[in-house]
Amino acid sequence: MNKKALKKAIPWSEVRKKLNLTPDSEARIAEHIRMYDLMNEIRDAKKEKEYTNEQISQLSGIPRPEVSKILNGKTNVSILRLSALARALGKELIISLK
């Protein structure tokens, strides 16, 4: 983000007020944010390991084109696929209910 964009950043509390979000829509937004954060963690782990999509494919058993779609947010992904990606990257997927 450039400096000009940072100056225009609006706090989330103000966005919520302006959009008059319902609790349901806030929950859906929070789900998308969590998924975005998770995918960033997976991409960071890939970069740290210096793995190619082909290597991740071989280690996870997920076809390379699907690995690419998952990492680029172009497809919905199951928990089993996320778990396989995590294992391929030496990580563990942990899911909890609150």
Buried (B, 14 or more C-beta within 10 A) or exposed (E): EEEEEEEEEEEEEEEEEEEEBEEEEEEEBEEEEEBEEBBEEBBEBBEEBEBEBEBBBBBBEBEBEBBBBBBEEEEEBEEEBBBBBBBBBEBEBEEEEE
